[in-house]
Amino acid sequence: MGIEAESKELEKIILGVDPGRDKIGFAFADYDTRELILSGIFYFDELQKFLNKIKIFNNLNNFKDFEEWQRENFVNNFNLNKNFELIIALGDGTKSREFQDYLANNLNNKIIIVDETGTTLEARNLYWRLHKPKLLTRLLPQGMRVPERILDDLAAWSVARRAVI
């Protein structure tokens, strides 16, 4: 009797990326549900440092490596001991081509280009989904509510949510 090797397919995580002129939003999302795991924003001059962290990313325990840029964090809802395949969804807007070249030259991950039209507006909706407005803010129409921070990371989450894989 031989022992059959167990076939283990890695679970997938999507890394949504919203590159801009000065700063880059990123968001890790669950592949199946597209729910947010962790998001953040870094400046373009930190790109190599970010890529180095992506190179060693293999499971959710590595999320602590992104704390310096973190804006939203829902890692506690996920199994930290699993290994993952990371798929990158890159918004096709500002600096996209340059960022795609960096990724292709530095990483071996699958890269999907995503139309990012309207992701800024969608990011506002996602912000209010995560941060329920307080009583007085709730009285304003949603289009008049102003989030308390920049939303490049949530635009990246929007990119991840749109990725067709």
C-alpha positions as CSV (number, residue, x, y, z in Angstrom):
1,M,0.0,0.0,0.0
2,G,1.3,3.4,-1.0
3,I,0.7,6.6,0.8
4,E,-1.1,9.1,-1.4
5,A,0.2,12.6,-1.3
6,E,-2.4,15.1,-0.3
7,S,-3.0,17.7,-2.9
8,K,-3.1,21.1,-1.1
9,E,-4.3,24.0,-3.2
10,L,-3.4,27.3,-1.7
11,E,-6.3,29.7,-0.8
12,K,-6.2,33.0,-2.6
13,I,-6.0,36.6,-1.5
14,I,-6.4,39.6,-3.8
15,L,-4.1,42.6,-3.3
16,G,-5.9,45.6,-4.8
17,V,-3.6,48.4,-5.7
18,D,-4.6,52.0,-6.5
19,P,-1.4,53.8,-7.7
20,G,-1.3,57.6,-7.7
21,R,1.2,60.3,-8.3
22,D,2.4,60.6,-4.7
23,K,0.8,57.8,-2.7
24,I,-0.4,54.3,-3.4
25,G,-3.4,52.7,-1.8
26,F,-3.5,48.9,-1.2
27,A,-6.0,46.5,0.2
28,F,-5.9,42.8,0.9
29,A,-9.3,41.1,0.2
30,D,-10.6,37.6,0.6
31,Y,-10.7,36.0,-2.8
32,D,-14.1,34.3,-2.4
33,T,-16.1,37.1,-0.6
34,R,-14.0,40.1,-1.6
35,E,-14.3,41.3,2.0
36,L,-11.6,43.5,3.3
37,I,-8.8,42.0,5.3
38,L,-6.4,44.9,5.7
39,S,-5.8,48.1,3.9
40,G,-3.2,51.0,3.9
41,I,-1.5,53.8,2.1
42,F,2.2,54.3,1.4
43,Y,4.1,57.0,-0.5
44,F,5.7,56.2,-3.9
45,D,9.2,56.6,-2.5
46,E,8.4,53.6,-0.2
47,L,7.6,51.3,-3.2
48,Q,10.6,49.1,-3.0
49,K,10.1,48.6,0.8
50,F,6.5,47.6,0.1
51,L,7.5,45.2,-2.7
52,N,10.1,43.6,-0.4
53,K,7.3,42.9,2.1
54,I,5.1,41.4,-0.6
55,K,8.0,39.1,-1.7
56,I,8.1,37.5,1.7
57,F,4.3,37.4,2.1
58,N,3.0,33.9,2.4
59,N,0.4,33.9,5.1
60,L,-1.7,36.2,7.2
61,N,0.9,36.3,10.0
62,N,2.9,38.6,7.6
63,F,0.2,41.3,7.9
64,K,2.1,42.8,10.9
65,D,4.7,43.8,8.2
66,F,2.2,46.3,6.8
67,E,1.2,48.0,10.1
68,E,3.2,51.2,9.4
69,W,0.9,51.9,6.5
70,Q,-2.3,50.4,7.8
71,R,-5.7,52.2,7.7
72,E,-8.2,49.4,8.2
73,N,-7.7,46.0,9.7
74,F,-10.0,43.0,9.8
75,V,-7.4,40.3,10.0
76,N,-8.9,38.9,13.2
77,N,-11.7,37.4,11.2
78,F,-9.4,35.2,9.2
79,N,-7.3,32.0,9.9
80,L,-3.8,33.3,10.4
81,N,-2.1,29.9,10.0
82,K,-3.0,29.2,6.3
83,N,-0.7,29.9,3.4
84,F,-2.1,31.9,0.5
85,E,-1.5,32.6,-3.1
86,L,-1.5,36.4,-3.7
87,I,-3.1,37.7,-6.8
88,I,-2.6,41.4,-7.6
89,A,-5.4,43.6,-9.0
90,L,-4.0,46.8,-10.3
91,G,-6.1,49.9,-11.1
92,D,-5.5,51.2,-14.6
93,G,-5.3,54.9,-13.7
94,T,-2.5,57.3,-12.7
95,K,1.0,55.7,-12.7
96,S,-0.5,52.3,-13.4
97,R,1.9,51.5,-16.3
98,E,5.0,52.4,-14.2
99,F,3.7,50.4,-11.2
100,Q,2.9,47.4,-13.4
101,D,6.5,47.4,-14.6
102,Y,7.8,47.5,-11.0
103,L,5.6,44.6,-10.1
104,A,6.5,42.5,-13.2
105,N,10.2,43.1,-12.5
106,N,10.1,42.4,-8.8
107,L,7.4,39.8,-8.2
108,N,6.1,36.6,-9.7
109,N,2.5,37.1,-8.8
110,K,-0.4,37.1,-11.2
111,I,-1.3,40.7,-12.1
112,I,-4.8,41.7,-13.3
113,I,-5.4,45.1,-14.7
114,V,-8.8,46.6,-13.5
115,D,-10.8,49.5,-14.8
116,E,-10.8,51.9,-11.8
117,T,-13.4,54.4,-13.2
118,G,-15.5,55.5,-10.2
119,T,-13.5,53.8,-7.5
120,T,-13.1,57.1,-5.6
121,L,-16.8,57.4,-5.3
122,E,-17.1,53.8,-4.4
123,A,-14.4,54.2,-1.8
124,R,-16.6,56.9,0.0
125,N,-19.5,54.4,0.1
126,L,-17.1,51.7,1.5
127,Y,-15.9,54.1,4.1
128,W,-19.4,54.7,5.4
129,R,-20.1,51.0,5.3
130,L,-17.1,50.4,7.6
131,H,-17.6,53.6,9.7
132,K,-21.3,54.1,10.4
133,P,-22.0,57.8,10.5
134,K,-22.8,59.4,13.8
135,L,-26.3,60.8,14.5
136,L,-25.8,64.3,13.0
137,T,-23.8,63.0,10.0
138,R,-26.5,60.4,9.3
139,L,-29.0,63.2,8.7
140,L,-27.0,64.5,5.7
141,P,-27.4,62.9,2.3
142,Q,-24.6,60.4,1.8
143,G,-23.2,62.5,-1.1
144,M,-22.7,65.4,1.3
145,R,-20.9,63.4,4.0
146,V,-17.1,64.0,4.1
147,P,-14.9,61.1,5.3
148,E,-12.4,62.0,8.0
149,R,-9.4,60.8,6.0
150,I,-8.0,60.1,2.5
151,L,-9.4,57.0,0.9
152,D,-6.8,55.6,-1.4
153,D,-6.8,52.3,0.4
154,L,-10.5,51.9,0.0
155,A,-10.3,52.8,-3.7
156,A,-7.8,49.9,-3.8
157,W,-10.3,47.7,-2.1
158,S,-12.8,48.7,-4.8
159,V,-10.2,47.6,-7.4
160,A,-9.9,44.2,-5.6
161,R,-13.6,43.8,-5.5
162,R,-13.9,44.4,-9.3
163,A,-11.1,42.0,-10.3
164,V,-12.2,39.2,-12.6
165,I,-10.0,36.2,-12.2
